[in-house]
Amino acid sequence: MRDLFAVGANDLHLDADVIVAGAGPVGLSLAVALQAKGHRVMVVEALDALSDEARASTFHPPTLEMFGEWGVLSEVLAKGRAITHLQFWERETRELVADFPYALIAGDTSCPFRLQCPQSVVTRLLRPRREALGGSILFGHEVVSATSDLVAGHATVRAQTSQRIRTFRARYVVGADGSKSRVRESLGLTLTGTTYPDRFLLVGTDIDFAPIFPGMGPVSYVFDPREWVIVMHLPDVVRVVFRLGSDDANATDDAIKDEASVRARIARFVGREVAYGIQSVSTYSVHQRVAERFRDGRVLLAGDAAHINNPAGGMGMNSGIHDAHVLANAIDQALSTGDERPLDAYADTRRAVAVDGVQKASDASYRDLVARETAAREARNRSLRESASDPAKARAYLLRASMLEERIAPRASTVVAAHAGAP
Ligand SMILES: Cc1cc2nc3c(=O)[nH]c(=O)nc-3n(C[C@H](O)[C@H](O)[C@H](O)COP(=O)(O)OP(=O)(O)OC[C@H]3O[C@@H](n4cnc5c(N)ncnc54)[C@H](O)[C@@H]3O)c2cc1C
C-alpha cells in the first residue's frame, strides 16, 4: 500500500486515500472493492452498529458476480435463498399469469438466479471481509459536512460524535450515506423527481402459502387493481408487501401497523383463517428521485445518496452496489495515474443508468402492478404470457429483470439455431 498517510509529499496529513460516509451495503461494497485494490479506506457511520432495518432482500445476478470478485459470494449464497422462477399471479382468480424460469439465462451469467437475503445479513458479511483486508468502521460518527479542496488536492469530512466534532482528510470522499445524505446536502444538491401517492406495508411472517396458492413459487407478484401484493420467501422469513389502497388513505401508519389490522388484511388476502407468527411490520413510501450530479470535485455520491426508486423489482440497492463497482475502478485509476476523467465518466454513466435504466424500469413495474382499467390489465397479462411462452422473449425479459440488459444481444448459438429452423 502506498504511504500517503503520515505526512505526504506536500506535508498534507491524510487519514486515508478514501473516506466513505455510511456503512450500508453500498458503502461497505465500495470499501471492500477499493481495499482489494490496495487503497486505504476509512468508513464513517452515524449509527453505533450496522443497521438491521428490514429493507432490501433481492440480489440480482450482476451483483452476485461482483460479490464473487470481492471474495464474499459463497458466504452470501450460504445465507440466502436462490430463486429459480419468477412468477406473476392474479389475486382474485388465483390464476398463474406467467412463470419465468431463470434456467433460460444460464448461458448469460455465472449466477442464473435471484437471491433473497436481507441486506442487513449481507452488510454483516461485507464487514469481516473488509476487516480481513485491514479496515474498521468508525461507528457513532455522523458526517455533518464534506468539502472538496481542489487546490490542496484533498477532501475534508467533519463528523459529529457524542463528544465532539472530528475532522478527517482524504484524497476522495464518497457519500454513501443513504437517501437523506448529509454529504449530498453539503454539496448543495437535492434528489429531484417524484414521490408516489401510495404507501406500502411490509410484513415479516412465517405463513405457508403452499396450500393457499397451490403452485406459488417463492417469489410472486400478485396483481390486484386495489391492493396488489408481493410474496418473497427468504430463508428465515416470508415477506409480504401490500400496496395500501384508497380505503387506507386516511389511516395513520400506526393504525395500519396495528396487529389486528395486519391480521385482517392478511386474512382478506389468503381468504381464510390461518395460524402464523408476525416477526416485523413497517410502512414505507416510494420515491423516484436522482441527484443533479454525482460528483463535485473530490466528493462523489453513490447508492441511495445519489438515486432512489420504487423497490418493487429490487433495483435500488443493486444499482447502488453497481455504482460501487464502477466507482472503485474509477478512483483506483485516479489515485494511480492522477487522471480524473474516469471519475467524470463514473458520474455521467451511472447517472444515465439511474435516469434512463433504473428509474424507467422501476416506474414501469410500478405501473404494471397498479393498473386498474380492465383493458390495461388484460394487455399486461397478455404481454407477460406471450413473453413467458417464447424462450427467446422470456430470456430477454429475465435479462432485463435481472439488470443484465446489456447482455440481451442474441447468443451466437440462438442465431445459428434460428437460421437452422430449430425450435
Ligand atoms: C422496504 C424496502 C425494500 C427494498 N427492497 C430492495 C430490494 O429487494 N432490492 C434492492 O436492490 N433495493 C431494495 N430497496 C432499496 C434499498 O434498501 C436501498 O437502495 C439500499 O439500502 C441503499 O443502500 P445504501 O448503502 O446506499 O444506503 P443505506 O442502506 O441507507 O445505508 C446508508 C448508511 O449510512 C448511514 N448514514 C446515514 N447518514 C449518515 C451520516 N450523516 N454520517 C454517517 N453515516 C450515515 C446509515 O446509518 C446507513 O448505515 C428496498 C427499500 C425498501 C424501503
The ligand as an ORCA input file, in Angstrom:
! r2SCAN-3c Opt
* xyz 0 1
  C     -38.990     -1.923      2.034
  C     -37.823     -1.783      1.104
  C     -37.439     -2.870      0.353
  C     -36.360     -2.758     -0.530
  N     -36.022     -3.839     -1.279
  C     -34.998     -3.745     -2.149
  C     -34.555     -4.906     -2.862
  O     -35.079     -6.013     -2.666
  N     -33.510     -4.770     -3.725
  C     -32.896     -3.567     -3.923
  O     -31.967     -3.512     -4.767
  N     -33.263     -2.462     -3.220
  C     -34.273     -2.522     -2.331
  N     -34.602     -1.455     -1.559
  C     -33.754     -0.243     -1.602
  C     -32.511     -0.453     -0.715
  O     -32.905     -0.720      0.619
  C     -31.608      0.768     -0.769
  O     -31.404      1.103     -2.120
  C     -30.281      0.481     -0.079
  O     -30.438      0.356      1.315
  C     -29.285      1.609     -0.377
  O     -28.064      1.309      0.223
  P     -27.073      2.487      0.647
  O     -25.887      1.820      1.248
  O     -26.912      3.439     -0.475
  O     -27.885      3.318      1.758
  P     -28.417      2.824      3.168
  O     -28.762      1.401      3.156
  O     -29.468      3.808      3.561
  O     -27.145      2.987      4.116
  C     -26.662      4.272      4.460
  C     -25.809      4.157      5.713
  O     -25.301      5.445      6.008
  C     -25.526      5.749      7.365
  N     -25.640      7.199      7.476
  C     -26.719      7.963      7.208
  N     -26.427      9.267      7.405
  C     -25.130      9.307      7.804
  C     -24.251     10.349      8.157
  N     -24.646     11.639      8.137
  N     -22.984     10.041      8.530
  C     -22.549      8.756      8.550
  N     -23.360      7.718      8.239
  C     -24.629      7.999      7.857
  C     -26.783      4.993      7.731
  O     -26.876      4.765      9.119
  C     -26.594      3.691      6.921
  O     -25.845      2.745      7.652
  C     -35.673     -1.528     -0.651
  C     -36.063     -0.431      0.113
  C     -37.125     -0.561      0.981
  C     -37.530      0.638      1.800
*
